[in-house]
């Protein structure tokens, strides 16, 4: 079902037979975007995972897995693609990262984050469910932890025909 990729993160891997990763580089607005070799949905990002671990210690993983396992993680593709941009610092230098994502409909995301918020004693923003398809500037893409961050990082909507 879901797995951790970095300390305290949790992702929902997408089976290639359900949604094959893109195979070829695409060019959008002069950017050469490389395809992601595997697709996933981030359920718990690095910062939230670290906060959960700081709050619940070694029990955090068990608690989060129980909340995850209590939900139906089926999703539907939306064909709504967005080009994102974010400046990040890597190895002491600023890198401009780009990601091309597809928004998805994932009904379990909001109740899952409400439950995580109850563990922390506060309301959490619901990360906009999406799958990163392509990246440029850095392979891991751009973390999008809230609707406000999605708005801040969005360059523009990308039509599916631009990806053909």
N, C-alpha and C positions, 0 to 999 in steps of 0.2 A: 504494500500500500504506500505509505509515505516513508521517507528516509531523511536522515540528517546529512548535510553536505559539509558544513563548517560547524565549528563549535556552537551549540545551542540553536542551530537553525533546523527547520523541518520543511521538507518539500514533498509534494505529491508528484511522483514521476508519471510521465505519460507514455504508455506503451507505444512503440513505433507502429504497431499494426493499427492502433486507434488513431494516431496522428503522426505520420512520418515526419521526421525532421527535414527541413529544406536541404537540398543537395548542392545548390550553386550560389555563388556570390551574387548579390543584386546591387544595382547602383540607384541611389535615391538622392536627388539634389547634389550630385557630384560625389557623394560618399560611397565608398565600396564597403558594403556590409557583408560580413562573413556569416555563414549559417551556423547556428548552434548545433552541435553534434547530438545533443539529447534535449528533450523538452520536458519541462516541469512547471508546476505552479508553486511558488513559495508560500507556505502556510504561516511560518514563523520566521521572520528575518533575524539578522544578527543582533540588532539592538534589543528587540523585544525578547529574543531568546536569552540574552544575557541578563535582562531585567527579571525574567521569570526564574532563572537559575539563582540570581542574587536573593530573590524573595523566598523561594522554596527549596533552595539547595539541591542536594542530590535527588530529592523527591520530584523535582520539576519535570523531569523526563517522563516519569510514570504518570503524573497528573495530566500532562499535555497529551500523551499517547491515549489515555482513557477518554479525554475530551474529543480527540481526533477520531477514535474508533467508534464513538457513539453517533457519528454522522455519516450521511450518504454523500460521497464526494463526486458524484456524477456531474458532468459539466456539458455545456453546449458551446460550440464555437459561434462567434458573432460576425466574423468577417469585418470587424472594425479594427483597422490597423492604425497605429500611431508611431511616429518617429519621435524619440526622446533624446535629449541632450543634457549632460551634466558634467561640470568640471570637477575632477577629483584629484587628490594629491596621492601620488604613488612614488615611492622611493625619493621623496623630497622634491618632486617636480609636478607641475600641474599638467594633467592629461584631460583632454576633452573626450568623454565617452559618449557614444551613441548606441541606442538600442532601437530595434524595430519590434514592436510587440503586437499581439492580437489580444484584444479584450475578450474575456469569456464570461458566460453566465454560469456562476458557481453558487447556487443557493446556500450551501453549507458554510460559506465563508463568514457571513455576518453573525450567525449564532455561535460559531466557533470562537470568534473574537470577543463576543459579549461574555462568553464563559471564561475566556482567558482574563478579561478585564475584572471579572468577579474574583478571580484568584489574586489579582493585584490590588483590588479595592478601588478601582477607578475605571472609567469608561475609556475604551480604546478606539481609535479610528479603525475603520475596516479597510484593509489594503485592497485596492482595486484589483479584482481577479484578472490575471493576464498571463500570457505565455510569451517569453522572449524568443523570437525566431531568428534574429540576426543581431550582430554587434559590430562595432568599430571602435577603436581606441583602447578597449580592454575587453577581454573575452567573457568575463563574468556578467557583464551587463550593468544595469542601473537598478538599485533597490528602490521600490516604490511602496512606501509604508502607509500612505494615506491618499485620499482624493486630492488634498491640497498639494502634496508633493507631485502627484501625477500632473496636475495643472501646471505647476512650476517647471517641470521637465519637458512638457510637450512642445515640440516644434510645430507639428502639424499632423493632420490626418493623412493617411496614405491610402489611395485607392488600390484595391486588389489588382487591378489591371497594371499598375506600376510595378508589380512584383512578378509579372509573367515573363 
